[in-house]
Amino acid sequence: MLVLSDGSVVTADTAAVKTALGDKKPFWLDVVDIDDTGVSWLTDVFRFHPLAIEDAEHFGQRPKLDRYDDFVQLVLYGAANEEAASTEVHVLYSQDYVVTVRRGACQVMDDMRERAIAWRHHDAASSIMLLYRIADALVDSYFPTMARFDDKIDELEEAILREPTETQVGTLFTMKRQLISLRKLVTPERDMMASLLTGASDLPGMTDDAERYFRDLYDHLIRLSDLVDSYRDLLTSAVDTHLSTVSNRLNEVMKQLAIIATIFLPLSFLTGFFGQNFSWLVSHLTSSWIFLLAGVGSEVLAIFILLRMFRRRGWM
């Protein structure tokens, strides 16, 4: 799709792109699932550097900023869906245009195109502000994902304290891998924005007013990076809590089994003792009351003494 400076949205073709480029007014070309036609636009119409075109065709790159003679190439990322996946957007920027190259559907970019009518306002009718809005929308799209992460971590912690399971451990490690992948995207993008604000890199058409907006974007990236690190620590704590809870429950089970074994230890001794054929036992244990007193009574007494001892020591 081709978004012109007056806010109109037209279908992109070679003639429309050449016309927009010749008008010398800011426009936005959004290329989805680049094909031979899109490569032809980048090569023959815009005459981008071959390295920039190669990067635009190959996805899976880290966030970066490459400065060429008359344009800048940026690789930005935003949230793709609720499963913490990311969408990669290549931006080819100059003072006269913004060209974005991406794969598949991206709700953030679709929403940006729907708001293209804002270009009619003076502060929006510039490529630098459009670049800011695209980058800001992509960065801010991660915050709802982080909020869902927060809620899911709270739910997992409550479930672990209630009843730890092996499934919870798998979920925790999956979420931790997602956060590590997200950190690999957010941290370089934060450093890239810092290089713009410190003067190590520059953007054509950057003004003092636009720099304030990019400084706010840098602040969002810092917040996002801090959230990623905080949630990763929370997941580590949740894993430790799961292991501690399982260990404590195992200790309780072992203590109960030890109590049972300890109770049966004197009972086994008494039954073994009275089961021997000593002549005195055979001669004197001849009535039922002696059997109950000496046989059953001694076992009940042993159980009573052990239970009292366990309770006094706080084992029960």
MIZA-254651 format. One record per residue (C-alpha): x, y, z; chain; residue in three letters. Coordinates in Angstrom, 2 decimals. Each point is the difference from the previous one (the first is absolute). Layout:
# residues N
rec x->X	y->Y	z->Z	vexba->A	seti->ALA
...
This chain:
# residues 316
rec x->0.00	y->0.00	z->0.00	vexba->A	seti->MET
rec x->1.09	y->3.57	z->-0.72	vexba->A	seti->LEU
rec x->-0.91	y->2.77	z->2.46	vexba->A	seti->VAL
rec x->0.39	y->3.53	z->-1.38	vexba->A	seti->LEU
rec x->0.65	y->3.21	z->1.92	vexba->A	seti->SER
rec x->-3.64	y->1.10	z->-0.29	vexba->A	seti->ASP
rec x->-1.13	y->-3.09	z->1.91	vexba->A	seti->GLY
rec x->-1.32	y->-1.92	z->-3.00	vexba->A	seti->SER
rec x->0.74	y->-3.69	z->-0.34	vexba->A	seti->VAL
rec x->0.46	y->-1.46	z->-3.49	vexba->A	seti->VAL
rec x->0.99	y->-3.38	z->-1.35	vexba->A	seti->THR
rec x->3.72	y->-0.13	z->-0.64	vexba->A	seti->ALA
rec x->1.21	y->-0.65	z->-3.52	vexba->A	seti->ASP
rec x->3.06	y->1.13	z->-1.93	vexba->A	seti->THR
rec x->-1.69	y->3.08	z->-1.50	vexba->A	seti->ALA
rec x->-1.44	y->1.13	z->3.35	vexba->A	seti->ALA
rec x->3.35	y->-0.44	z->1.75	vexba->A	seti->VAL
rec x->1.85	y->1.97	z->-2.68	vexba->A	seti->LYS
rec x->-2.61	y->2.77	z->0.14	vexba->A	seti->THR
rec x->0.24	y->0.25	z->3.79	vexba->A	seti->ALA
rec x->3.78	y->0.04	z->-0.16	vexba->A	seti->LEU
rec x->-0.06	y->2.76	z->-2.62	vexba->A	seti->GLY
rec x->-2.37	y->2.23	z->2.00	vexba->A	seti->ASP
rec x->2.69	y->0.56	z->2.64	vexba->A	seti->LYS
rec x->-2.60	y->-0.26	z->2.74	vexba->A	seti->LYS
rec x->0.31	y->-2.44	z->2.91	vexba->A	seti->PRO
rec x->-1.73	y->-3.34	z->-0.57	vexba->A	seti->PHE
rec x->-0.06	y->-3.46	z->1.51	vexba->A	seti->TRP
rec x->0.34	y->-3.20	z->-2.01	vexba->A	seti->LEU
rec x->-0.93	y->-3.14	z->1.96	vexba->A	seti->ASP
rec x->1.25	y->-3.16	z->-1.72	vexba->A	seti->VAL
rec x->-1.43	y->-3.26	z->1.36	vexba->A	seti->VAL
rec x->1.57	y->-3.34	z->-1.01	vexba->A	seti->ASP
rec x->2.50	y->1.51	z->-2.38	vexba->A	seti->ILE
rec x->0.12	y->-1.63	z->-3.44	vexba->A	seti->ASP
rec x->1.73	y->0.71	z->-3.31	vexba->A	seti->ASP
rec x->-2.14	y->3.11	z->-0.52	vexba->A	seti->THR
rec x->0.97	y->1.38	z->3.40	vexba->A	seti->GLY
rec x->3.67	y->-0.74	z->-0.63	vexba->A	seti->VAL
rec x->-0.33	y->1.80	z->-3.33	vexba->A	seti->SER
rec x->-1.36	y->3.09	z->1.78	vexba->A	seti->TRP
rec x->2.89	y->0.00	z->2.46	vexba->A	seti->LEU
rec x->2.57	y->-0.55	z->-2.75	vexba->A	seti->THR
rec x->-1.22	y->1.99	z->-2.99	vexba->A	seti->ASP
rec x->-2.27	y->2.68	z->1.48	vexba->A	seti->VAL
rec x->1.62	y->0.87	z->3.33	vexba->A	seti->PHE
rec x->3.47	y->-1.21	z->-1.03	vexba->A	seti->ARG
rec x->0.87	y->-1.22	z->3.44	vexba->A	seti->PHE
rec x->3.42	y->-1.43	z->0.74	vexba->A	seti->HIS
rec x->0.26	y->-3.75	z->-0.83	vexba->A	seti->PRO
rec x->0.89	y->-0.80	z->3.62	vexba->A	seti->LEU
rec x->-3.15	y->1.73	z->1.22	vexba->A	seti->ALA
rec x->-2.10	y->-1.93	z->-2.51	vexba->A	seti->ILE
rec x->1.63	y->-3.27	z->1.07	vexba->A	seti->GLU
rec x->-0.79	y->0.74	z->3.63	vexba->A	seti->ASP
rec x->-3.60	y->0.87	z->-0.88	vexba->A	seti->ALA
rec x->-0.44	y->-3.38	z->-1.67	vexba->A	seti->GLU
rec x->1.47	y->-2.04	z->2.84	vexba->A	seti->HIS
rec x->-1.76	y->0.07	z->3.37	vexba->A	seti->PHE
rec x->1.15	y->-1.23	z->3.39	vexba->A	seti->GLY
rec x->2.47	y->2.84	z->0.62	vexba->A	seti->GLN
rec x->0.74	y->1.82	z->3.22	vexba->A	seti->ARG
rec x->-1.22	y->3.59	z->0.47	vexba->A	seti->PRO
rec x->2.45	y->2.36	z->-1.64	vexba->A	seti->LYS
rec x->0.49	y->3.33	z->-1.75	vexba->A	seti->LEU
rec x->2.09	y->0.25	z->-3.19	vexba->A	seti->ASP
rec x->0.73	y->3.40	z->-1.52	vexba->A	seti->ARG
rec x->0.41	y->0.26	z->-3.78	vexba->A	seti->TYR
rec x->0.61	y->3.06	z->-2.16	vexba->A	seti->ASP
rec x->-3.56	y->1.29	z->-0.30	vexba->A	seti->ASP
rec x->-2.07	y->-2.31	z->2.22	vexba->A	seti->PHE
rec x->0.08	y->-1.98	z->3.22	vexba->A	seti->VAL
rec x->-0.99	y->-3.62	z->0.49	vexba->A	seti->GLN
rec x->-1.45	y->-1.10	z->3.35	vexba->A	seti->LEU
rec x->-1.11	y->-3.41	z->1.21	vexba->A	seti->VAL
rec x->-2.78	y->0.29	z->2.57	vexba->A	seti->LEU
rec x->-2.13	y->-2.53	z->1.85	vexba->A	seti->TYR
rec x->-3.50	y->-0.03	z->1.48	vexba->A	seti->GLY
rec x->-2.39	y->-2.48	z->1.60	vexba->A	seti->ALA
rec x->-1.75	y->-2.31	z->-2.45	vexba->A	seti->ALA
rec x->-2.56	y->-1.82	z->2.14	vexba->A	seti->ASN
rec x->-0.90	y->-1.06	z->3.53	vexba->A	seti->GLU
rec x->2.61	y->-2.77	z->0.06	vexba->A	seti->GLU
rec x->2.85	y->2.51	z->0.38	vexba->A	seti->ALA
rec x->1.14	y->-0.47	z->-3.60	vexba->A	seti->ALA
rec x->1.57	y->2.95	z->-1.82	vexba->A	seti->SER
rec x->-0.38	y->1.51	z->-3.42	vexba->A	seti->THR
rec x->3.00	y->1.37	z->-1.87	vexba->A	seti->GLU
rec x->-0.27	y->3.26	z->-1.93	vexba->A	seti->VAL
rec x->2.74	y->1.38	z->-2.26	vexba->A	seti->HIS
rec x->-0.19	y->3.77	z->-0.42	vexba->A	seti->VAL
rec x->1.72	y->1.87	z->-2.84	vexba->A	seti->LEU
rec x->-0.19	y->3.66	z->0.95	vexba->A	seti->TYR
rec x->0.87	y->3.36	z->-1.52	vexba->A	seti->SER
rec x->-1.41	y->3.52	z->0.33	vexba->A	seti->GLN
rec x->-2.25	y->-0.63	z->-3.03	vexba->A	seti->ASP
rec x->-1.44	y->-3.45	z->0.78	vexba->A	seti->TYR
rec x->-0.31	y->-2.92	z->2.35	vexba->A	seti->VAL
rec x->0.05	y->-3.52	z->-1.46	vexba->A	seti->VAL
rec x->-0.89	y->-2.91	z->2.31	vexba->A	seti->THR
rec x->0.55	y->-3.63	z->-0.95	vexba->A	seti->VAL
rec x->-1.60	y->-2.75	z->2.08	vexba->A	seti->ARG
rec x->-1.38	y->-3.52	z->-0.18	vexba->A	seti->ARG
rec x->-3.56	y->-1.06	z->0.71	vexba->A	seti->GLY
rec x->-2.71	y->1.87	z->1.85	vexba->A	seti->ALA
rec x->0.92	y->2.48	z->2.71	vexba->A	seti->CYS
rec x->-2.83	y->1.65	z->1.90	vexba->A	seti->GLN
rec x->2.25	y->2.85	z->1.14	vexba->A	seti->VAL
rec x->0.90	y->0.98	z->-3.57	vexba->A	seti->MET
rec x->-3.60	y->-0.38	z->-1.13	vexba->A	seti->ASP
rec x->-1.11	y->2.35	z->2.76	vexba->A	seti->ASP
rec x->2.69	y->2.48	z->-1.04	vexba->A	seti->MET
rec x->-1.31	y->-0.05	z->-3.54	vexba->A	seti->ARG
rec x->-3.54	y->0.59	z->1.26	vexba->A	seti->GLU
rec x->1.22	y->3.11	z->1.82	vexba->A	seti->ARG
rec x->1.69	y->1.38	z->-3.11	vexba->A	seti->ALA
rec x->-2.57	y->2.80	z->-0.07	vexba->A	seti->ILE
rec x->2.09	y->1.65	z->2.72	vexba->A	seti->ALA
rec x->2.54	y->0.93	z->-2.68	vexba->A	seti->TRP
rec x->-2.17	y->2.99	z->-0.81	vexba->A	seti->ARG
rec x->1.15	y->1.61	z->3.25	vexba->A	seti->HIS
rec x->3.14	y->2.08	z->-0.26	vexba->A	seti->HIS
rec x->1.98	y->-1.86	z->2.66	vexba->A	seti->ASP
rec x->-0.67	y->-3.36	z->-1.66	vexba->A	seti->ALA
rec x->0.71	y->0.94	z->-3.61	vexba->A	seti->ALA
rec x->3.66	y->-0.92	z->0.23	vexba->A	seti->SER
rec x->1.92	y->-3.20	z->-0.48	vexba->A	seti->SER
rec x->1.81	y->0.32	z->3.32	vexba->A	seti->ILE
rec x->-3.27	y->0.12	z->1.94	vexba->A	seti->MET
rec x->-1.42	y->-2.91	z->-1.97	vexba->A	seti->LEU
rec x->3.13	y->-1.99	z->0.84	vexba->A	seti->LEU
rec x->-0.48	y->0.86	z->3.66	vexba->A	seti->TYR
rec x->-3.66	y->-1.06	z->-0.06	vexba->A	seti->ARG
rec x->0.84	y->-3.34	z->-1.63	vexba->A	seti->ILE
rec x->2.83	y->-0.71	z->2.45	vexba->A	seti->ALA
rec x->-2.07	y->1.15	z->2.97	vexba->A	seti->ASP
rec x->-2.98	y->-2.17	z->-1.01	vexba->A	seti->ALA
rec x->2.24	y->-3.05	z->-0.38	vexba->A	seti->LEU
rec x->1.67	y->0.53	z->3.39	vexba->A	seti->VAL
rec x->-3.25	y->0.74	z->1.82	vexba->A	seti->ASP
rec x->-1.57	y->-3.16	z->-1.42	vexba->A	seti->SER
rec x->2.20	y->-1.98	z->2.42	vexba->A	seti->TYR
rec x->-1.52	y->1.53	z->3.14	vexba->A	seti->PHE
rec x->-3.32	y->-1.93	z->-0.23	vexba->A	seti->PRO
rec x->2.09	y->-3.16	z->-0.50	vexba->A	seti->THR
rec x->1.96	y->0.84	z->3.15	vexba->A	seti->MET
rec x->-3.25	y->0.57	z->1.91	vexba->A	seti->ALA
rec x->-1.21	y->-3.45	z->-1.03	vexba->A	seti->ARG
rec x->3.36	y->-1.41	z->1.10	vexba->A	seti->PHE
rec x->-0.45	y->1.62	z->3.40	vexba->A	seti->ASP
rec x->-3.48	y->-1.47	z->0.44	vexba->A	seti->ASP
rec x->1.15	y->-3.44	z->-1.11	vexba->A	seti->LYS
rec x->2.94	y->0.04	z->2.42	vexba->A	seti->ILE
rec x->-2.35	y->0.89	z->2.88	vexba->A	seti->ASP
rec x->-2.35	y->-2.83	z->-0.96	vexba->A	seti->GLU
rec x->2.88	y->-2.48	z->-0.20	vexba->A	seti->LEU
rec x->1.36	y->1.03	z->3.40	vexba->A	seti->GLU
rec x->-3.43	y->-0.49	z->1.60	vexba->A	seti->GLU
rec x->-0.41	y->-3.37	z->-1.72	vexba->A	seti->ALA
rec x->3.47	y->-1.12	z->1.10	vexba->A	seti->ILE
rec x->-0.70	y->0.81	z->3.65	vexba->A	seti->LEU
rec x->-3.34	y->-1.80	z->-0.27	vexba->A	seti->ARG
rec x->1.08	y->-3.14	z->-1.90	vexba->A	seti->GLU
rec x->3.39	y->-0.19	z->-1.84	vexba->A	seti->PRO
rec x->0.01	y->-2.06	z->-3.20	vexba->A	seti->THR
rec x->2.51	y->-0.87	z->-2.70	vexba->A	seti->GLU
rec x->-2.05	y->1.90	z->-2.59	vexba->A	seti->THR
rec x->0.63	y->3.23	z->1.88	vexba->A	seti->GLN
rec x->3.75	y->-0.48	z->-0.29	vexba->A	seti->VAL
rec x->-0.30	y->-0.40	z->-3.77	vexba->A	seti->GLY
rec x->-2.11	y->3.16	z->-0.21	vexba->A	seti->THR
rec x->2.52	y->1.95	z->2.09	vexba->A	seti->LEU
rec x->2.93	y->-1.00	z->-2.19	vexba->A	seti->PHE
rec x->-1.98	y->0.79	z->-3.18	vexba->A	seti->THR
rec x->-0.77	y->3.48	z->1.31	vexba->A	seti->MET
rec x->3.62	y->0.48	z->1.01	vexba->A	seti->LYS
rec x->1.16	y->-0.87	z->-3.52	vexba->A	seti->ARG
rec x->-2.51	y->2.50	z->-1.40	vexba->A	seti->GLN
rec x->1.37	y->2.72	z->2.25	vexba->A	seti->LEU
rec x->3.57	y->-0.81	z->-1.00	vexba->A	seti->ILE
rec x->-0.97	y->0.28	z->-3.67	vexba->A	seti->SER
rec x->-1.75	y->3.29	z->0.70	vexba->A	seti->LEU
rec x->3.02	y->1.33	z->1.87	vexba->A	seti->ARG
rec x->2.18	y->-0.72	z->-3.04	vexba->A	seti->LYS
rec x->-2.26	y->2.37	z->-1.97	vexba->A	seti->LEU
rec x->-0.70	y->2.72	z->2.54	vexba->A	seti->VAL
rec x->3.56	y->0.55	z->1.22	vexba->A	seti->THR
rec x->1.56	y->0.66	z->-3.45	vexba->A	seti->PRO
rec x->-2.92	y->2.25	z->-0.91	vexba->A	seti->GLU
rec x->0.48	y->1.95	z->3.23	vexba->A	seti->ARG
rec x->3.72	y->0.38	z->-0.74	vexba->A	seti->ASP
rec x->-0.80	y->1.07	z->-3.56	vexba->A	seti->MET
rec x->-2.31	y->2.74	z->1.27	vexba->A	seti->MET
rec x->2.62	y->1.08	z->2.51	vexba->A	seti->ALA
rec x->2.52	y->0.42	z->-2.80	vexba->A	seti->SER
rec x->-2.43	y->2.34	z->-1.76	vexba->A	seti->LEU
rec x->-0.46	y->2.17	z->3.08	vexba->A	seti->LEU
rec x->3.71	y->0.14	z->0.86	vexba->A	seti->THR
rec x->1.00	y->1.00	z->-3.54	vexba->A	seti->GLY
rec x->1.83	y->-3.23	z->-0.83	vexba->A	seti->ALA
rec x->-2.56	y->-0.48	z->-2.80	vexba->A	seti->SER
rec x->-2.31	y->2.48	z->-1.68	vexba->A	seti->ASP
rec x->-3.18	y->0.10	z->-2.04	vexba->A	seti->LEU
rec x->-0.62	y->2.33	z->-2.94	vexba->A	seti->PRO
rec x->-2.52	y->2.69	z->0.86	vexba->A	seti->GLY
rec x->0.40	y->-0.38	z->3.77	vexba->A	seti->MET
rec x->-1.12	y->3.16	z->1.80	vexba->A	seti->THR
rec x->0.08	y->1.05	z->3.64	vexba->A	seti->ASP
rec x->-3.73	y->-0.57	z->0.28	vexba->A	seti->ASP
rec x->0.21	y->-3.45	z->-1.62	vexba->A	seti->ALA
rec x->2.89	y->-0.88	z->2.27	vexba->A	seti->GLU
rec x->-2.28	y->0.46	z->3.02	vexba->A	seti->ARG
rec x->-2.32	y->-2.65	z->-1.43	vexba->A	seti->TYR
rec x->2.86	y->-2.41	z->-0.63	vexba->A	seti->PHE
rec x->1.23	y->0.62	z->3.56	vexba->A	seti->ARG
rec x->-3.44	y->-1.07	z->1.22	vexba->A	seti->ASP
rec x->0.28	y->-3.09	z->-2.20	vexba->A	seti->LEU
rec x->3.37	y->-0.74	z->1.60	vexba->A	seti->TYR
rec x->-1.66	y->0.25	z->3.42	vexba->A	seti->ASP
rec x->-2.61	y->-2.56	z->-1.10	vexba->A	seti->HIS
rec x->2.76	y->-2.36	z->-1.08	vexba->A	seti->LEU
rec x->1.74	y->0.36	z->3.36	vexba->A	seti->ILE
rec x->-3.26	y->-0.79	z->1.79	vexba->A	seti->ARG
rec x->-0.56	y->-2.99	z->-2.25	vexba->A	seti->LEU
rec x->3.53	y->-1.27	z->0.58	vexba->A	seti->SER
rec x->-0.45	y->0.35	z->3.76	vexba->A	seti->ASP
rec x->-3.29	y->-1.89	z->-0.17	vexba->A	seti->LEU
rec x->1.60	y->-2.85	z->-1.92	vexba->A	seti->VAL
rec x->2.79	y->-0.30	z->2.58	vexba->A	seti->ASP
rec x->-2.46	y->0.22	z->2.90	vexba->A	seti->SER
rec x->-2.29	y->-2.67	z->-1.41	vexba->A	seti->TYR
rec x->2.95	y->-2.26	z->-0.71	vexba->A	seti->ARG
rec x->1.01	y->0.31	z->3.67	vexba->A	seti->ASP
rec x->-3.60	y->-0.73	z->1.03	vexba->A	seti->LEU
rec x->-0.04	y->-3.14	z->-2.14	vexba->A	seti->LEU
rec x->3.27	y->-1.13	z->1.56	vexba->A	seti->THR
rec x->-1.52	y->0.57	z->3.45	vexba->A	seti->SER
rec x->-3.12	y->-1.93	z->-1.07	vexba->A	seti->ALA
rec x->2.15	y->-2.96	z->-1.05	vexba->A	seti->VAL
rec x->1.80	y->0.12	z->3.36	vexba->A	seti->ASP
rec x->-3.37	y->0.19	z->1.77	vexba->A	seti->THR
rec x->-1.21	y->-3.07	z->-1.92	vexba->A	seti->HIS
rec x->3.12	y->-1.98	z->0.92	vexba->A	seti->LEU
rec x->-0.21	y->1.11	z->3.65	vexba->A	seti->SER
rec x->-3.70	y->-0.89	z->0.21	vexba->A	seti->THR
rec x->0.59	y->-3.45	z->-1.49	vexba->A	seti->VAL
rec x->2.96	y->-0.53	z->2.35	vexba->A	seti->SER
rec x->-2.02	y->1.07	z->3.04	vexba->A	seti->ASN
rec x->-2.84	y->-2.34	z->-0.94	vexba->A	seti->ARG
rec x->2.48	y->-2.81	z->-0.49	vexba->A	seti->LEU
rec x->1.43	y->0.69	z->3.46	vexba->A	seti->ASN
rec x->-3.49	y->-0.16	z->1.49	vexba->A	seti->GLU
rec x->-0.62	y->-3.35	z->-1.67	vexba->A	seti->VAL
rec x->3.37	y->-1.34	z->1.18	vexba->A	seti->MET
rec x->-0.74	y->1.19	z->3.54	vexba->A	seti->LYS
rec x->-3.36	y->-1.77	z->0.00	vexba->A	seti->GLN
rec x->1.59	y->-3.19	z->-1.31	vexba->A	seti->LEU
rec x->2.73	y->0.25	z->2.66	vexba->A	seti->ALA
rec x->-2.63	y->0.37	z->2.73	vexba->A	seti->ILE
rec x->-1.86	y->-3.06	z->-1.26	vexba->A	seti->ILE
rec x->3.23	y->-2.01	z->-0.19	vexba->A	seti->ALA
rec x->1.00	y->1.13	z->3.49	vexba->A	seti->THR
rec x->-3.37	y->-1.05	z->1.41	vexba->A	seti->ILE
rec x->0.25	y->-3.47	z->-1.54	vexba->A	seti->PHE
rec x->3.58	y->-0.49	z->1.18	vexba->A	seti->LEU
rec x->-0.85	y->-0.79	z->3.69	vexba->A	seti->PRO
rec x->-3.12	y->-1.87	z->-1.10	vexba->A	seti->LEU
rec x->2.14	y->-2.26	z->-2.15	vexba->A	seti->SER
rec x->2.35	y->-0.53	z->2.95	vexba->A	seti->PHE
rec x->-2.84	y->-0.84	z->2.42	vexba->A	seti->LEU
rec x->-1.79	y->-2.37	z->-2.35	vexba->A	seti->THR
rec x->3.31	y->-1.68	z->-0.79	vexba->A	seti->GLY
rec x->0.85	y->-0.32	z->3.66	vexba->A	seti->PHE
rec x->-3.32	y->-1.48	z->1.02	vexba->A	seti->PHE
rec x->0.00	y->-2.25	z->-3.00	vexba->A	seti->GLY
rec x->2.99	y->-1.95	z->1.29	vexba->A	seti->GLN
rec x->-0.67	y->-3.34	z->1.69	vexba->A	seti->ASN
rec x->1.67	y->0.69	z->3.40	vexba->A	seti->PHE
rec x->-1.07	y->-2.47	z->2.68	vexba->A	seti->SER
rec x->-0.95	y->2.80	z->2.44	vexba->A	seti->TRP
rec x->-2.26	y->1.66	z->-2.57	vexba->A	seti->LEU
rec x->-1.65	y->-3.30	z->-0.87	vexba->A	seti->VAL
rec x->-0.56	y->-0.82	z->3.70	vexba->A	seti->SER
rec x->-1.24	y->3.39	z->1.27	vexba->A	seti->HIS
rec x->-1.88	y->1.69	z->-2.88	vexba->A	seti->LEU
rec x->-3.01	y->-2.26	z->0.40	vexba->A	seti->THR
rec x->-2.92	y->2.39	z->0.46	vexba->A	seti->SER
rec x->-1.58	y->2.63	z->-2.22	vexba->A	seti->SER
rec x->0.54	y->2.93	z->2.38	vexba->A	seti->TRP
rec x->3.74	y->-0.71	z->0.13	vexba->A	seti->ILE
rec x->0.02	y->-0.13	z->-3.79	vexba->A	seti->PHE
rec x->-1.81	y->3.33	z->-0.22	vexba->A	seti->LEU
rec x->2.14	y->1.67	z->2.65	vexba->A	seti->LEU
rec x->3.42	y->-1.31	z->-0.93	vexba->A	seti->ALA
rec x->-0.54	y->-0.44	z->-3.72	vexba->A	seti->GLY
rec x->-2.44	y->2.57	z->-1.33	vexba->A	seti->VAL
rec x->0.47	y->2.44	z->2.90	vexba->A	seti->GLY
rec x->3.77	y->0.30	z->-0.48	vexba->A	seti->SER
rec x->-0.52	y->0.81	z->-3.70	vexba->A	seti->GLU
rec x->-2.64	y->2.65	z->0.73	vexba->A	seti->VAL
rec x->2.27	y->1.50	z->2.67	vexba->A	seti->LEU
rec x->2.89	y->0.16	z->-2.45	vexba->A	seti->ALA
rec x->-2.17	y->1.78	z->-2.57	vexba->A	seti->ILE
rec x->-1.24	y->2.47	z->2.63	vexba->A	seti->PHE
rec x->3.54	y->0.81	z->1.19	vexba->A	seti->ILE
rec x->1.26	y->0.55	z->-3.57	vexba->A	seti->LEU
rec x->-2.94	y->2.21	z->-1.00	vexba->A	seti->LEU
rec x->0.45	y->2.12	z->3.11	vexba->A	seti->ARG
rec x->3.71	y->0.36	z->-0.70	vexba->A	seti->MET
rec x->-0.69	y->1.01	z->-3.65	vexba->A	seti->PHE
rec x->-2.54	y->2.60	z->1.06	vexba->A	seti->ARG
rec x->2.30	y->1.51	z->2.66	vexba->A	seti->ARG
rec x->2.77	y->0.38	z->-2.59	vexba->A	seti->ARG
rec x->-2.33	y->1.62	z->-2.50	vexba->A	seti->GLY
rec x->0.16	y->-2.80	z->-2.56	vexba->A	seti->TRP
rec x->-3.77	y->-0.36	z->-0.11	vexba->A	seti->MET
